[in-house]
Amino acid sequence: MSINLPTLPDTFFLYAVRLLVALLLWLWLRKELTPKRVLSIWESEGVLSSRQILAWVVALFGLFMRAADRIDNDALSHCFECSFILFGIGGAVQLASKIKPATTVNAKVDAENLNVGTTPEAEQPAPKVY
């Protein structure tokens, strides 16, 4: 009695090797790849950033659509440009917050010469609003 098994497609072995490599990487790095570390990819200063998540989604969308041959290289480059802009916006905001001068107000009140009465500005009529 002979048993005839169905033939496997050529791509089966390619997928099996990729799955084996992914499994070995997961076994090797399972203590390092905690959910907190995976989520840190999408964090900006410890907070989940919707801008960064959107940048990842746009980039991965372009890559998957190009792999499926649904878009050409020009459309893929536009997807990358959009994701780079989204990533760059956060960098520009962080840079601006580091560059801007600190806002400090030094107020000195002289209690002896303090006049709380009416001032000439208060006696003038209010400006007309048109």
CNS distance restraints for C-alpha pairs under 8 A (distance, minus, plus):
assign (resid   8 and name CA) (resid  12 and name CA) 6.52 0.50 0.50
assign (resid   9 and name CA) (resid  13 and name CA) 7.92 0.50 0.50
assign (resid  10 and name CA) (resid  14 and name CA) 7.39 0.50 0.50
assign (resid  11 and name CA) (resid  15 and name CA) 6.28 0.50 0.50
assign (resid  12 and name CA) (resid  16 and name CA) 6.04 0.50 0.50
assign (resid  13 and name CA) (resid  17 and name CA) 6.09 0.50 0.50
assign (resid  14 and name CA) (resid  18 and name CA) 6.31 0.50 0.50
assign (resid  15 and name CA) (resid  19 and name CA) 6.03 0.50 0.50
assign (resid  16 and name CA) (resid  20 and name CA) 6.09 0.50 0.50
assign (resid  17 and name CA) (resid  21 and name CA) 6.19 0.50 0.50
assign (resid  18 and name CA) (resid  22 and name CA) 6.17 0.50 0.50
assign (resid  19 and name CA) (resid  23 and name CA) 6.06 0.50 0.50
assign (resid  20 and name CA) (resid  24 and name CA) 6.14 0.50 0.50
assign (resid  21 and name CA) (resid  25 and name CA) 6.14 0.50 0.50
assign (resid  22 and name CA) (resid  26 and name CA) 6.10 0.50 0.50
assign (resid  23 and name CA) (resid  27 and name CA) 6.15 0.50 0.50
assign (resid  24 and name CA) (resid  28 and name CA) 6.07 0.50 0.50
assign (resid  25 and name CA) (resid  29 and name CA) 5.90 0.50 0.50
assign (resid  25 and name CA) (resid  30 and name CA) 7.95 0.50 0.50
assign (resid  26 and name CA) (resid  30 and name CA) 5.22 0.50 0.50
assign (resid  29 and name CA) (resid  33 and name CA) 5.93 0.50 0.50
assign (resid  30 and name CA) (resid  34 and name CA) 7.00 0.50 0.50
assign (resid  32 and name CA) (resid  37 and name CA) 7.78 0.50 0.50
assign (resid  33 and name CA) (resid  37 and name CA) 6.04 0.50 0.50
assign (resid  33 and name CA) (resid  38 and name CA) 6.40 0.50 0.50
assign (resid  34 and name CA) (resid  38 and name CA) 6.35 0.50 0.50
assign (resid  35 and name CA) (resid  39 and name CA) 6.03 0.50 0.50
assign (resid  36 and name CA) (resid  40 and name CA) 6.21 0.50 0.50
assign (resid  37 and name CA) (resid  41 and name CA) 7.21 0.50 0.50
assign (resid  39 and name CA) (resid  43 and name CA) 6.80 0.50 0.50
assign (resid  39 and name CA) (resid  48 and name CA) 7.89 0.50 0.50
assign (resid  40 and name CA) (resid  46 and name CA) 7.32 0.50 0.50
assign (resid  40 and name CA) (resid  48 and name CA) 7.82 0.50 0.50
assign (resid  42 and name CA) (resid  48 and name CA) 5.81 0.50 0.50
assign (resid  42 and name CA) (resid  49 and name CA) 6.13 0.50 0.50
assign (resid  42 and name CA) (resid  50 and name CA) 7.96 0.50 0.50
assign (resid  42 and name CA) (resid  52 and name CA) 5.71 0.50 0.50
assign (resid  42 and name CA) (resid  53 and name CA) 5.75 0.50 0.50
assign (resid  43 and name CA) (resid  47 and name CA) 5.07 0.50 0.50
assign (resid  43 and name CA) (resid  48 and name CA) 4.33 0.50 0.50
assign (resid  43 and name CA) (resid  49 and name CA) 5.49 0.50 0.50
assign (resid  43 and name CA) (resid  52 and name CA) 7.46 0.50 0.50
assign (resid  44 and name CA) (resid  48 and name CA) 6.24 0.50 0.50
assign (resid  44 and name CA) (resid  49 and name CA) 5.83 0.50 0.50
assign (resid  44 and name CA) (resid  52 and name CA) 7.94 0.50 0.50
assign (resid  49 and name CA) (resid  53 and name CA) 6.40 0.50 0.50
assign (resid  50 and name CA) (resid  54 and name CA) 6.00 0.50 0.50
assign (resid  51 and name CA) (resid  55 and name CA) 6.22 0.50 0.50
assign (resid  51 and name CA) (resid  86 and name CA) 6.16 0.50 0.50
assign (resid  51 and name CA) (resid  87 and name CA) 7.33 0.50 0.50
assign (resid  51 and name CA) (resid  90 and name CA) 7.95 0.50 0.50
assign (resid  52 and name CA) (resid  56 and name CA) 6.27 0.50 0.50
assign (resid  52 and name CA) (resid  86 and name CA) 6.78 0.50 0.50
assign (resid  52 and name CA) (resid  87 and name CA) 6.18 0.50 0.50
assign (resid  53 and name CA) (resid  57 and name CA) 6.20 0.50 0.50
assign (resid  54 and name CA) (resid  58 and name CA) 6.11 0.50 0.50
assign (resid  54 and name CA) (resid  83 and name CA) 7.67 0.50 0.50
assign (resid  54 and name CA) (resid  86 and name CA) 7.73 0.50 0.50
assign (resid  55 and name CA) (resid  59 and name CA) 6.20 0.50 0.50
assign (resid  55 and name CA) (resid  82 and name CA) 7.26 0.50 0.50
assign (resid  55 and name CA) (resid  83 and name CA) 4.28 0.50 0.50
assign (resid  55 and name CA) (resid  84 and name CA) 7.27 0.50 0.50
assign (resid  55 and name CA) (resid  86 and name CA) 5.65 0.50 0.50
assign (resid  55 and name CA) (resid  87 and name CA) 6.55 0.50 0.50
assign (resid  56 and name CA) (resid  60 and name CA) 6.02 0.50 0.50
assign (resid  56 and name CA) (resid  83 and name CA) 6.85 0.50 0.50
assign (resid  57 and name CA) (resid  61 and name CA) 5.87 0.50 0.50
assign (resid  58 and name CA) (resid  62 and name CA) 6.25 0.50 0.50
assign (resid  58 and name CA) (resid  79 and name CA) 6.05 0.50 0.50
assign (resid  58 and name CA) (resid  80 and name CA) 7.55 0.50 0.50
assign (resid  58 and name CA) (resid  82 and name CA) 7.35 0.50 0.50
assign (resid  58 and name CA) (resid  83 and name CA) 6.07 0.50 0.50
assign (resid  59 and name CA) (resid  63 and name CA) 6.31 0.50 0.50
assign (resid  59 and name CA) (resid  79 and name CA) 5.85 0.50 0.50
assign (resid  59 and name CA) (resid  80 and name CA) 5.68 0.50 0.50
assign (resid  59 and name CA) (resid  83 and name CA) 5.92 0.50 0.50
assign (resid  60 and name CA) (resid  64 and name CA) 6.03 0.50 0.50
assign (resid  61 and name CA) (resid  65 and name CA) 6.00 0.50 0.50
assign (resid  61 and name CA) (resid  79 and name CA) 7.96 0.50 0.50
assign (resid  62 and name CA) (resid  66 and name CA) 6.01 0.50 0.50
assign (resid  62 and name CA) (resid  71 and name CA) 7.88 0.50 0.50
assign (resid  62 and name CA) (resid  75 and name CA) 7.66 0.50 0.50
assign (resid  62 and name CA) (resid  76 and name CA) 5.28 0.50 0.50
assign (resid  62 and name CA) (resid  79 and name CA) 5.65 0.50 0.50
assign (resid  62 and name CA) (resid  80 and name CA) 7.51 0.50 0.50
assign (resid  63 and name CA) (resid  67 and name CA) 6.12 0.50 0.50
assign (resid  63 and name CA) (resid  76 and name CA) 7.03 0.50 0.50
assign (resid  64 and name CA) (resid  68 and name CA) 6.19 0.50 0.50
assign (resid  65 and name CA) (resid  69 and name CA) 6.16 0.50 0.50
assign (resid  65 and name CA) (resid  70 and name CA) 5.28 0.50 0.50
assign (resid  65 and name CA) (resid  71 and name CA) 5.96 0.50 0.50
assign (resid  66 and name CA) (resid  70 and name CA) 5.85 0.50 0.50
assign (resid  66 and name CA) (resid  71 and name CA) 5.29 0.50 0.50
assign (resid  66 and name CA) (resid  72 and name CA) 6.50 0.50 0.50
assign (resid  66 and name CA) (resid  73 and name CA) 7.47 0.50 0.50
assign (resid  66 and name CA) (resid  76 and name CA) 6.81 0.50 0.50
assign (resid  71 and name CA) (resid  75 and name CA) 6.01 0.50 0.50
assign (resid  71 and name CA) (resid  76 and name CA) 6.91 0.50 0.50
assign (resid  72 and name CA) (resid  76 and name CA) 6.41 0.50 0.50
assign (resid  73 and name CA) (resid  77 and name CA) 6.14 0.50 0.50
assign (resid  74 and name CA) (resid  78 and name CA) 6.39 0.50 0.50
assign (resid  75 and name CA) (resid  79 and name CA) 6.35 0.50 0.50
assign (resid  76 and name CA) (resid  80 and name CA) 6.32 0.50 0.50
assign (resid  77 and name CA) (resid  81 and name CA) 6.11 0.50 0.50
assign (resid  78 and name CA) (resid  82 and name CA) 6.20 0.50 0.50
assign (resid  79 and name CA) (resid  83 and name CA) 6.32 0.50 0.50
assign (resid  80 and name CA) (resid  84 and name CA) 6.03 0.50 0.50
assign (resid  81 and name CA) (resid  85 and name CA) 6.11 0.50 0.50
assign (resid  82 and name CA) (resid  86 and name CA) 6.25 0.50 0.50
assign (resid  83 and name CA) (resid  87 and name CA) 6.19 0.50 0.50
assign (resid  84 and name CA) (resid  88 and name CA) 5.89 0.50 0.50
assign (resid  85 and name CA) (resid  89 and name CA) 6.09 0.50 0.50
assign (resid  86 and name CA) (resid  90 and name CA) 7.14 0.50 0.50
assign (resid  87 and name CA) (resid  91 and name CA) 6.80 0.50 0.50
assign (resid  88 and name CA) (resid  92 and name CA) 6.10 0.50 0.50
assign (resid  89 and name CA) (resid  93 and name CA) 6.26 0.50 0.50
assign (resid  90 and name CA) (resid  94 and name CA) 6.17 0.50 0.50
assign (resid  91 and name CA) (resid  95 and name CA) 6.02 0.50 0.50
assign (resid  92 and name CA) (resid  96 and name CA) 6.03 0.50 0.50
assign (resid  93 and name CA) (resid  97 and name CA) 6.20 0.50 0.50
assign (resid  94 and name CA) (resid  98 and name CA) 6.38 0.50 0.50
assign (resid  95 and name CA) (resid  99 and name CA) 6.18 0.50 0.50
assign (resid  96 and name CA) (resid 100 and name CA) 5.96 0.50 0.50
assign (resid 109 and name CA) (resid 114 and name CA) 7.96 0.50 0.50
assign (resid 110 and name CA) (resid 114 and name CA) 6.32 0.50 0.50
assign (resid 118 and name CA) (resid 122 and name CA) 6.28 0.50 0.50
assign (resid 118 and name CA) (resid 123 and name CA) 7.38 0.50 0.50
assign (resid 119 and name CA) (resid 123 and name CA) 6.79 0.50 0.50
assign (resid 120 and name CA) (resid 124 and name CA) 6.75 0.50 0.50
